[in-house]
Amino acid sequence: MFCWQTYNALFILRCITKFFVENLKEEDLVRQFEACPARQPDGTRRDDENVNQLDLFLDSLIEIVVDVPLKDFTYPLHLEAINCLLVLLSVQMFSQQPASKSCIYRSLMQGRYSIHAPLLVKTLLQHFISQDKAPPGLYRSSAGGSVVIGLASELWNMLTFGMTRGIASASPVSSDNVTVVKPNEVSESPLSNQALLLVLVLANHCTSDKNLHNPYRQALFSCSNSQDPCNEATPTRAAATFKLDLGRLYTTLCNVPSSDQTTLLLYLLVHRNRHVKTYIMSRSDIELLVVPVLKTLYHAPDSNSHHIYMSLIILLILSEDDLFNKTVHEMMLKGVTWYTERSISEISLGGLLVLVVIRTIQYNMLKMRDKYLHTNCLAALANMSSQFRSLHPYVSQRLVSLFETLAKKHNRLADQIQQQDAVGSAHVTVVNMEDTEKPSDLVQDLGVLEEVLRMVLEIINSCLSHQLAHNPNLVYTLLYKKHVFEPFHTHPAFQDIVQNIGAVILYFSSRLDQVQKDLSVAEVLATVQHGALQWPKERLKKFPDLKFRYVEEDEPEDFFIPYVWSLVCQSSGLYWNPASIKLFAADNGSPLVC
């Protein structure tokens, strides 16, 4: 009974808090806490005049999360405590001041319970890892059963004047006098979902203020593997870190549906937590983690741009490791049915990665035209290029076709600029969308395109310089498409790198000419493989190794804070008044571009 009474009290407090957050100001909310006298457990007033009521409330919520055992009857209590914390922290959505100026955030970051931040983050991650399903009675109410959900629903309707009725499932499903009132937005494991959202909120705020330390972010980035006996926390860092079963975390990240929030958590861990990154790199089944990321990129039209970015950057970070680049080309996959461009019975994980990244580049060329997305895609391919091995014939074709597509676009842009220079932009006939651009825009586009073209050439050259003997299919494709490279032999921006590719084409063309008969594909490949054994490497001009590292831009909060709160709005199952949100465009949950 105590649990349900506490739940009811928390729900009422959450509703009232939410009303203040959305309709008034944070100062009004804090004033209400200050107006309430602190009470002892027996109901008598506390004598300590320095007690901060907001701190007490936050402490109580955190104590519920970390101290109360998780059982079926306490599941709603844990869920409501986390929801209360999310609602309190949501002041950021309704304010234009930095989180570091908020007394709620400052209390969490510097208050008396902040020393236990590692314990809270560990508990929340354990909820995410466990993926415990909600008890059967959580979303059900009947005439003879629990009235908690019904009471809470009526109270919330009174506070919001019935505005939230539209967010529930279309029509309550009734069976045997039992009404299911579960919202569509809530997952089967709501506690895991809310815990993950709270981790992301806590870790991504107050990161740029040098005067305000974020202990939750530090805890997330320094946690280590509890199953590694050699990894002992040093006494000086014991208070700032914790240990977690990274094997279970890895399994959960691989098995839960690939959502924005799971991808964002994976990004934070591989980018900032060296223990997690090292553990992931040591896995022999890394395809379980990489393939869902590739599927997200493959289905880019169904994903938002932020999810695409996070997925791509994860691949870029992984590609910084030479062992990863080697391993993915040794790992063979069968039956990749979700890749529908072409039926492939067997392909290496590395080959599949190349295919999906190339497809992302082409999608970006058609739809998004984002220079930074191009750069990150090509950087991942460049990091891997020296380890390309046994590329599938289709992968080789797609890689060379990417250059061919870019080359055609380059020629069209160059012709347009020449025409405009000759007759003047005022007399140019509009033929397609590209022609509507100003001359200066066309020149800028041409410059960007030349950078992309050169990077593709460098990727091909890197593969030929390091792995020519292991890529007969790529050599075969270059021979078949050699006419594509001919116009660039004299181009000042490309002639040095094209000279290497031309040398390879010339060498193997002469080997084929010596045979003096029509050859089948198998015979050509055999000739290439034999010729590769005698290939003189000194023929190729030396270029620096292609190595790119991902670096977060300055002031990452400008990107991550709106992104995190858009995820909370979309997937928490909580209703937020869109008319009051100032952090992003509430109609689509997309962060505002500053």
N, C-alpha and C positions, 0 to 999 in steps of 0.2 A: 504493500500500500504506500509505503514511504516513497518508493521509486516513482509511482504514478503521480503522487502528489507533487513531488519535485519536478516531474516532467510537465505537469500542468502549470506550475509556477514559472518554469523556464519558458514555456510557450507563450504565456501571457507577457512576460518580460520581453521576449523577442518581438512580439507584435507591437508592443508599446515603443520599444527601442526603434523598430523599423519605421514606425510612424514619425518619430522625431527625426530620424536620419533623413528620410525622404522629403519631409514637408517643412522642417524647420532648420536649425543649424546645430552643429556639433556642440557649440557652447550651451545651447538650451538643454541638450541631452545631459551634458556633464553637470549642469546646474541642478537638474532633477536628482541626479545621484548624490550630489552634495547636500541636497535638502533632506535626504533620508538619514536619520540618525543610525549609527552603527549599533547593532544589538548583539548581546551575548546569546549563546545557544538556548538559555532559559528565557529569553525574551527581554531581559533587562538591558538598559542602555549602557553602552561602553563608555568608560571614562576617558579613553585615549582620544584627545581632541585632534591628534595629527593623523588619524586614520583616514585614508583616501577611499571613499566609497566605490569609486570606479575601479581602483586597484583590488579592492575586496571582491568585487563582482568578477573581474577577470581572473583573479586567483581561484575563485570557486569553480568557474567554468573549466579552467585548466586542471584543477584537482579532480574533477569528475572524469575528465578524459583520461588522465594518467593513473588514477588511483582506484577507480571503481572497476571491479572485474567485469569483463564483457560476457554477459549471459543473454538468453533470449529475453528475459524480463527487464534487463538493463539496456538492451540495444536501443530502444527509443530515447533513453536518457542520454546515452553517448551521442546519438544523432542530433538531439536537440541542443546539447552543449556546443557541439561543433557549429551548428547552424547559428546559434547565438553569437559565437565568435565571428563568423562570416558577416553577420548583420552589423555588428559593431565596427568591423574593419571596412565595411562598405561605405563609410563616410567619405572614402577616397573618390567614389563614383560621383558623389553629389557636391564635391568641392573642387575648386581650382587651385588650392594651395598644396604644396608638396606634403607627402605623408609624414615627413620628418617634423612638420609643424603641428601635426595633430596630437592632441594630448592622449588620445586612445593609443596611437602607435607608439608614442614616447613611453607610455606606461608599460606596454608590452615589451618594448626593447630595453628599457632601463629600470622597470619596476622591480619589486622585490622577488617576483617569480621568474624574472628573466634568466637567473642563474640555472634554472631547470629547463632551459630551452632545448638542450639535447634530448632530454627525456620526453618532452612533448613531440618533437620531430620524430623520434624513434617510435613512439606510440602511434602516431599518425601513419607513418610508413608501414608499420606492422598491420594496421587496419587495411591499408591498400594491398599489401602482400596477401593477406588472408582471404580477401574477397568474400567475407562472410555475407551470406544472403540474409535479407530481412526476415524476421520471424513471421509466420503466416498471419498473425493477428494484427500486424502493424498497420495495414491499410484496410482493415475490415471492421465494420461495425454492424451491430444488429440490435433488435429490441431487447434481447436477453443478454447481450454481451457487453463489451467495453464501450463506454460512451466518450472516451478521451478524444478520439479523432473527430467525432461529431461535435463535441463541445468546442474543440479548437477551431473547427471549420466555421461554426456559427460566430465565434468571437472575432475571427479574422474578417469575416464578411461584414461585421458591424464596424470594425476599425477602418476598413477600406471601402465601405459603402457598396459592397458587392462587386467591386471592379475585377476581382480575381477569378470570377466564375469561368471566364473564357480560357483559363490556362489548364483547367482540369481536363480529364479525358472526356470525349464528346458526350456520352451518355453513361451514367453509372450502370454497371452490369449487375442485375439482381438475380440471385439464385437462392432458394430456400430462405427468403427473408433476410439475406445477407447482402449488403451493398458494398461493392468494391469502389473505393474513391481514390485509388492511386493515380497521381498525375502521370501523364505520358512522359514527362521529362526525367522522371526518377528511374534509375536503373534497378536491377534486381539486387544489387549490392550497394544500397545508398550510402551506408556508412563508409565504405571504401572510397566511393566517389567523392563524398564531402571531405573526407580526410585528405585526399590528394589535392583537392582544390584549396584547402586551408594551408597545406604545405607550400603550394605555389604562391599563394598570397603572402604568406609570412616571409618567404625567401626572396621575393622580388621587390619589396619595399624598403625604403631607408637604406639604399645601397650607395648613394653618392654623397651623402652628408658626412664629412670627416668627423664631425662632432657627435655623431650618433651611430653606435656600433649595432649591427644586426646579428644577434647571437644565433638566430634560427638559420640564417644563411650560412654562417660559419659551421654550424653543426651538420647541416646537409652536405656541405662540401668536404668535410673532414671525416665522416663516418667510415669505418673500415669493416673488414670481413670477420665476423665472429667465429667462422670455421677455420680461420688461418691461425695456427698456434704461434707462428713466428711474428705475427703483427700485433705487438703489444703497444698500447697507448702510453706515451711518456707522461710522467707525473705533471709536467708543466701544461700539458694539453688535455689532461683527463677531464677537466670541467667543461671543455669546449667540444668534446667529441663523444661518440658512442660506437658500439659495434652492432652489426646487423648481419643476418644470414644473407649474403649476397647471392647465393645459389637460388634461394627462394625468390629474392627480388628479381633476379634474371628470368626465372621461370614465369613470374607474373607479367613482366614487361613483354615477354614473348607471346604469352597466351591471351592476355586481355585484348579486346578489340582495339585496333589502332585509332585512338582518338587524339584530339589536339592536346588534352591534358597529359596523357601518357607519353606522347612524343615530346612535349615540353619538359617533363620530368627527366626523360632519357637524355635530352639535350643538356640540361643543367648538370647531370651527373657525369656524362662523358667529357663535358667541357671543363668542369671545375673540380671534380673529385678524382684524384689520381688513383685511389684504391679501386674504385668502380671501373674506371677505364682499363686499368691493368687486368682486372679480373675478366672483363669482357673479352679483351684481346687473348686471354689464355684459354678461352672456351673452344673446344673442338667442334661444337655445334653452333657456331656463330651465325649460320644461315637462318636459324630460328629467329634471330633478332633482326637480321638485315632484310630478309624477304618481306616482312610486313612494312618496313620503311619503303622498300622499292614499290610495293603495291600502292602505297599512298601516293607516291610520285606518278605511278602509271595512271592512276585514276585522278589525275590533277583537276580535270574539269569538275569533279564532284567534291573537291576540297577547296578550302579558302586559301588565299595566298600565304597567310602566316603558317599554316600547317605544312604547305609545300616548302617554305623557307626552312622551317625547323628540321624537316626530314632531310632536306638536301645538306644542311650544315652538319647534321649528324654523320652523313656519309663522308663529307669533307674532313671532319675531325678524325674519323676512323682511317681515312686514306693517308693520314700523316704518318701512319705506322707501316714500315716496310714489311713486317711480318704479316700484317693484315692483307696487304696487297699481294703477297705471295700466296697466302692461304686461300684466298677467295678464288684464285685461278687453278687451284688444285682440287677444289671441292666441286663435285659434279652433282647437278640437280636433274631429276627426271620428272616429266609430266607437269611442266609449268603451264597449267591450263588457263590461268588468268591472263597470260600474255597472248593476245588474240591476233596480233598483226601477222603472225606466221606460226604454224605448228612446228614446235621444236621438241623432238623426243628427248634430247639430252643436251645440256649446256652447263658450262661452269658458272659458279656464282659470280665470278668476276665478269664473265661475258654477259650475263644477265644484267649486272650492274651497269656495264657500258651501254647496253641497249636502252635501258630505262633512262639513264642520264641524257643520252642523245635525243631520245623522244621528248624529254623535258625541255631541252634546248629548242627543239622544233616547235613545241607547243608555245613556248615563250615568244618565239619569233612571230607566231601567228596571232596570239591573243594578248599577252602581257607586255611584251617588248621592254623588259626590264633589264637594264645593263648589269645590275648586280647579280641577278639570277644567272645570267650568262656566265659571268665571271666565276661564280661559285661552282657551277656545273663543270666548266672547263678546268678549274683548279683541281677538282676531285679526279677527273680523268688524267690530268697532267701528273698528279702524285702517283697514280697507278701505272702510268704508261711504261716505265722502265721494267715493270713486272708483268706486262701483258704476255701471256703464254698460251699457245694452242688456241688462239682466237677462233671461234666458230666461223664458218664461211659467211653466215648471215651477219654476224657482228662486224666482220671485216668489210662487208658491203655497206653496212649502215655508217661505219666510220668514214669511209671514202665518200659515200653519198652525202654526208653532212658537209664535207668540204665542197662538193660539187654544187649543192644547193646554195651555200653561202657565196660561192664564186659567181653563180648566175645572178644572184641578188647584187653582188658587187659590180658586175658589168652593167646591170640596168641603172644603178645609181650613178655610176661614172658617166654613162651616156646621157642621163638626164642633166647632170651638172654641165657637161659640155654643150648640150643644146641650149641651156639657159644662158650660159656664157656667150653663146654665138648670137642668139636672137633677142636676148633680154627676157626677164621673167614675165613681163607684161604680155608677151605674145605667145607664151607657151600654152599649148592646148592641154587641157586636163584629160588624162587618159585613165588614171586609176588613183586610188587614195594616196599613194606615195607622191604623186605629182602635185598634190595640194599643199605640200610643205614649202616653206620659204627656202630660198637658195642656201641661207646660212644653216638651216636645219638639215638640208640634204648633205652639206659638207660635213656637218657634225656626225650624222648617221654613217656617212662613208668612213669617217675616222674610226668610229666604234666598230664597224664591220671589219675594217682592216685589222684591228686588234684581235678580234675573234678569229678571223681567218689565220692569222699568224700563230695563234695558240693552237689551233687544230693542226697546222703543219708541224709545230713543235712536238705535239703529242705523237703524231705519226713518226716523225724523225727519232724521237726518244725510243719508241718501240723498236724501230729498225736498228738503232745504234746498240741497244742492249739485248734484244731478243729476236734478232732476224732469223736465226736458225730454228727458232721454236714457233714461227708464225708464217708457214708457207701459204696459208689462205690469204693473209694480208698482202703478201708479195704478189700472189696471183691476181688479186683485185686491183692492185696498183698497175699491173701490166695490162689488165683489161680496160682500165680507165685512165691510161697514161695521157690521153689527149686533154683531160681536164686540167693537168698541171702545166701543159706547154705554154699557155699565155702568161704564166707567172714567172717564167725563167728570167725575163728581162725587167720585171717590176722591181723597182728599188726597195720596196718594203718587204719583199719576199724572196728575192733571188738567192740570197745566201743559204736560206734553209731549203728552198726548192732544189738547189744544186745537189744536196745530199740525196733527196728522193729521186732526182733525175739520174744520179749515179747508180742507184740500185736498179732502177728500171732499165737503164742501158746495159748493165752487166747481165741481168737475167734475160733480157731480150736477145742478147748475143748468144747466150747459152742455148736458147730455144732455136735460134736461127741455125745453129750448128747441127741440129738434128735433121733438118731438111725433110720434114714430112709433116702431114697434118696429125696433130696430137689430140687425144682425148683429154678431158679435164684431169683424170687420174694420172695420165702420162705427164701433163704439164706440172702437176704438183710433185710428181716424183723427180722430174728434172730440176725443179726449184729446190727441193730438199737436198738433192745431190750437189747442186751448185752452191748451196748455202754452206756446205762443209768446206768449200774452197774459197769462200768469200773473204777478200782482203779488207779487214776492218779499217786499215789506215786510209782507205779511199774516202771515208766520211770525215767531214770537218767536225771538230769537237765543239760542242755547245755545252753551256752549264747545265747541270742536272736540274730537272724541273721539280721544285719543292715549294709548296705553298702551305701556309698555316693560317688557320682561322683566328681572327682577332675581333673581339667585340668592338663595335663602334663606341665612341665617347657618349656618355650619358645614355646607357642602355635602357634606363627606366622609361624614357620617352616611348620606347617600343613595347617593353614587357608589361608595364603596369596596365595600360589600356587593353592589351591582349589578354592578360590574366583575368581582368574583370569581365571582359566580353565572354570568356569561357564560363565564369561563374554564372553570368546571366543566362547563358544558353543551356547549361547542363546541371545546375544545382537543384532544379526543381522548385526554387524559390521565386516568388513573383517580385519584380522590381518595377517601380513606377517609371516608365520610359520618359515621361515629360520632365522629370526632375534630374535625369542623368546629364552630367556635364563633361564626363571624361571621354566619351565616344558617341558616335551616331547610334542611338538606341534602336533605330529601325532595322538595322542589319547586324548590330553587334560588332561593327568594324571600327577599330581604333581610328581616331582622327589623325590625319597627316599634318604634322606641324611644319 
